[in-house]
Amino acid sequence: MAAISREEVAHLARLSRLAVTEQELDQFAGQLDVILQSVARIGDVAADDIPPTSHSVPLTNIYRDDVVTPCLTQEEALSGAPDSAEGRFRVPRILDEED
């Protein structure tokens, strides 16, 4: 693979709307070349008989059974509320109603 040129880096910078200096063009060209070579090496290693994976180890979801347990009654839940109405928590209005 050919090394990435300063002109290509300048073009990418323009497309990305990044302001880069002449010194940064040289620096980024070298860094991008190393990145592109590394990606190319990964492509060489990838084999057709190995399926793509999202994780290095298999993941298993662990589910628990849904078990009904005792909970508060409506009256018990509302007993600590500062205000309630019609079996519900009553809270101050925070948004104005538009006509």
URKASUL-V438842 format. One record per residue. N is the residue number from 0. RES is the residue in three letters. PHI is phi in whole degrees, -180 to 180 (NA if undefined). PSI is psi in radians with two decimals (* if undefined). Layout:
n = <N	N>
res = <RES	RES>
phi = <PHI	PHI>
psi = <PSI	PSI>
This chain:
n = <0	1	2	3	4	5	6	7	8	9	10	11	12	13	14	15	16	17	18	19	20	21	22	23	24	25	26	27	28	29	30	31	32	33	34	35	36	37	38	39	40	41	42	43	44	45	46	47	48	49	50	51	52	53	54	55	56	57	58	59	60	61	62	63	64	65	66	67	68	69	70	71	72	73	74	75	76	77	78	79	80	81	82	83	84	85	86	87	88	89	90	91	92	93	94	95	96	97	98>
res = <MET	ALA	ALA	ILE	SER	ARG	GLU	GLU	VAL	ALA	HIS	LEU	ALA	ARG	LEU	SER	ARG	LEU	ALA	VAL	THR	GLU	GLN	GLU	LEU	ASP	GLN	PHE	ALA	GLY	GLN	LEU	ASP	VAL	ILE	LEU	GLN	SER	VAL	ALA	ARG	ILE	GLY	ASP	VAL	ALA	ALA	ASP	ASP	ILE	PRO	PRO	THR	SER	HIS	SER	VAL	PRO	LEU	THR	ASN	ILE	TYR	ARG	ASP	ASP	VAL	VAL	THR	PRO	CYS	LEU	THR	GLN	GLU	GLU	ALA	LEU	SER	GLY	ALA	PRO	ASP	SER	ALA	GLU	GLY	ARG	PHE	ARG	VAL	PRO	ARG	ILE	LEU	ASP	GLU	GLU	ASP>
phi = <NA	-73	-67	-76	-90	-62	-65	-67	-66	-63	-64	-62	-64	-64	-61	-86	58	-107	-91	-124	-86	-60	-65	-67	-59	-65	-64	-68	-61	-65	-67	-65	-63	-63	-63	-64	-66	-65	-64	-64	-65	-63	-63	-69	-78	-59	-111	-69	-87	-106	-71	-65	-132	-101	-137	-75	-125	-65	-105	-129	-80	-112	-108	-105	-69	-76	-123	-73	-125	-62	-139	-70	-79	-60	-65	-66	-65	-83	-63	-95	-76	-65	-154	-144	-152	54	75	-133	-69	-107	-126	-67	-70	-115	-117	-77	-85	-91	-80>
psi = <2.33	2.58	2.60	2.38	2.88	-0.64	-0.68	-0.67	-0.74	-0.69	-0.79	-0.68	-0.72	-0.78	-0.62	-0.05	0.77	2.35	2.03	2.58	2.96	-0.71	-0.71	-0.57	-0.79	-0.77	-0.83	-0.60	-0.77	-0.76	-0.77	-0.60	-0.74	-0.74	-0.82	-0.66	-0.68	-0.74	-0.70	-0.67	-0.67	-0.71	-0.59	-0.58	-0.59	2.29	2.62	-0.43	0.02	2.06	2.59	2.55	2.72	-0.33	2.65	-0.40	2.60	2.48	2.46	2.23	2.38	2.06	2.55	2.69	2.48	2.10	2.24	2.21	2.74	2.50	3.13	2.55	2.94	-0.73	-0.71	-0.71	-0.68	-0.18	-0.51	0.01	2.45	-0.52	2.46	2.74	2.34	0.67	0.35	2.77	2.37	2.20	2.72	2.54	2.34	-0.28	2.43	2.49	2.25	2.51	*>
